[in-house]
Amino acid sequence: MQYGEFELYKGSIWQEKGIMSKWLAKTLQKDPATVSKWCNNHSQPDLYTLARIAEVLDVDIHRLICHTKEE
C-alpha cells in the first residue's frame, strides 16, 4: 500500500549517519515495529514525529521527504 505521493526518505540518510532503526526507535520512544513500518513504507510518521526524526538525524526536514509521484 502506497501512502500518498510522498514517502519517508530514510535509508541513505540513516546509513550516512550510521544509525540503526532500533536506536532510532529507542531515541524516539517508539516501538521498533513502528519504525520498521516507516522503513518499509507500510505507514508514515505524523508531522511531529517527522520533525523529531529530522532533529535526531540533524538534517533539514525536507531531506526526509521525497516526491514519488510519477507523471
C-alpha positions as CSV (number, residue, x, y, z in Angstrom):
1,M,0.0,0.0,0.0
2,Q,1.5,3.3,-1.0
3,Y,0.8,6.3,1.3
4,G,0.1,9.4,-0.8
5,E,2.5,11.0,-3.1
6,F,5.4,11.2,-0.6
7,E,7.3,8.6,1.3
8,L,9.9,9.0,4.1
9,Y,13.4,9.2,2.6
10,K,15.1,7.1,5.1
11,G,17.8,4.6,4.0
12,S,20.6,6.7,2.7
13,I,20.4,9.4,5.5
14,W,20.4,6.7,8.2
15,Q,23.3,4.9,6.5
16,E,25.2,8.2,6.2
17,K,24.8,8.8,9.9
18,G,25.4,5.2,10.9
19,I,22.1,4.9,12.6
20,M,20.1,1.7,13.1
21,S,16.3,1.6,13.3
22,K,16.4,0.1,16.8
23,W,18.5,3.1,18.0
24,L,16.0,5.5,16.3
25,A,13.1,3.7,17.9
26,K,14.7,3.9,21.4
27,T,15.6,7.6,20.9
28,L,12.1,8.5,19.7
29,Q,10.5,6.2,22.4
30,K,8.6,4.3,19.6
31,D,8.1,0.6,19.2
32,P,10.7,-0.9,16.9
33,A,7.9,-2.4,14.8
34,T,6.5,1.1,14.2
35,V,9.9,2.3,12.9
36,S,10.1,-0.8,10.7
37,K,6.8,0.1,9.1
38,W,8.2,3.5,8.3
39,C,11.2,1.9,6.7
40,N,9.1,-0.4,4.6
41,N,6.6,2.3,3.7
42,H,3.7,0.5,5.3
43,S,2.9,3.6,7.3
44,Q,4.3,7.1,7.8
45,P,5.1,9.1,10.9
46,D,3.0,12.0,11.9
47,L,4.4,15.5,11.3
48,Y,5.5,16.0,14.9
49,T,7.5,12.7,14.7
50,L,8.9,13.5,11.3
51,A,10.2,16.8,12.8
52,R,11.7,14.8,15.7
53,I,13.4,12.4,13.3
54,A,14.9,15.4,11.4
55,E,16.2,16.8,14.7
56,V,17.7,13.5,15.9
57,L,19.4,13.0,12.5
58,D,20.4,16.6,12.4
59,V,19.0,17.2,8.9
60,D,16.5,19.5,7.3
61,I,13.0,18.0,7.4
62,H,12.8,18.5,3.7
63,R,15.5,16.0,3.2
64,L,13.4,13.3,4.9
65,I,10.7,13.6,2.2
66,C,11.0,12.8,-1.4
67,H,8.3,13.1,-4.1
68,T,7.4,9.8,-5.6
69,K,4.5,10.8,-8.0
70,E,5.0,9.5,-11.5
71,E,3.8,11.8,-14.3
